[in-house]
């Protein structure tokens, strides 16, 4: 899934199907890990990698490329708050 998301992003394109799959998987995962103190390093690394790629590509995007990437970044941040907890609560 990483390749399906990251490679198009490097061309300032959003693979809607890959992001929809990611968000669906997170919807299924979050209820199962919400009470866990720790999550796997592999999962956190994957989420961090996707986040960094979105941030990086957004910085280099122009005009019509910006909004689709910004929307996916906002969606991912919403999921990251659910996975890692909202630091504003601490």
C-alpha positions in Angstrom: 0.0 0.0 0.0 2.9 2.4 0.7 4.0 2.2 -3.0 0.4 2.8 -4.2 0.3 6.0 -2.1 3.8 7.4 -2.2 4.7 6.9 -5.9 1.8 8.9 -7.2 2.4 11.6 -4.6 5.9 12.1 -5.9 4.1 13.2 -9.2 1.7 15.4 -7.2 -1.1 12.9 -7.8 -3.4 11.3 -5.2 -4.4 7.7 -5.6 -7.9 7.9 -4.2 -8.4 4.1 -4.1 -5.2 3.6 -2.0 -6.1 6.4 0.4 -9.7 5.1 0.7 -8.3 1.6 1.5 -5.9 3.1 4.1 -8.7 5.1 5.8 -11.0 2.0 5.8 -8.3 -0.1 7.4 -7.7 2.6 10.0 -11.5 2.7 10.7 -11.3 -1.0 11.4 -8.1 -0.8 13.4 -8.7 2.1 15.7 -11.5 0.5 17.8 -9.1 -2.5 18.4 -6.2 -0.4 19.6 -7.9 2.5 21.3 -7.1 1.2 24.8 -3.6 0.0 24.0 -0.7 1.8 25.6 1.6 0.8 22.7 1.2 0.1 19.0 3.6 -1.7 16.7 6.6 0.0 15.4 5.7 -1.1 11.9 2.3 0.6 12.1 3.7 3.8 13.6 6.5 3.9 11.0 4.1 3.3 8.1 1.8 6.1 9.3 4.7 8.5 9.9 6.1 7.7 6.4 2.8 8.5 4.7 2.4 11.7 6.8 5.9 12.9 5.9 5.3 12.2 2.2 2.1 14.2 2.3 3.8 17.1 4.0 6.8 17.1 1.7 4.8 16.9 -1.5 2.4 19.5 -0.3 5.3 21.9 0.1 6.3 21.3 -3.6 2.8 21.4 -5.0 1.3 24.1 -7.2 -2.2 25.4 -8.0 -4.6 22.5 -8.6 -2.2 20.0 -7.1 -2.5 21.5 -3.6 -6.0 20.9 -2.5 -6.2 17.1 -3.1 -3.0 16.6 -1.1 -4.1 19.0 1.6 -7.4 17.1 2.0 -5.6 13.7 2.4 -3.2 15.3 4.9 -6.1 16.7 7.0 -7.8 13.3 6.9 -4.7 11.5 7.9 -4.1 13.9 10.8 -7.6 13.2 12.0 -6.8 9.5 12.1 -3.4 10.0 13.7 -5.1 11.8 16.6 -7.3 8.7 17.0 -4.4 6.3 16.8 -1.9 8.2 19.0 -4.3 10.3 21.1 -4.8 14.0 20.9 -1.8 15.7 22.5 -4.0 18.7 23.3 -5.7 16.5 25.9 -2.4 15.8 27.8 
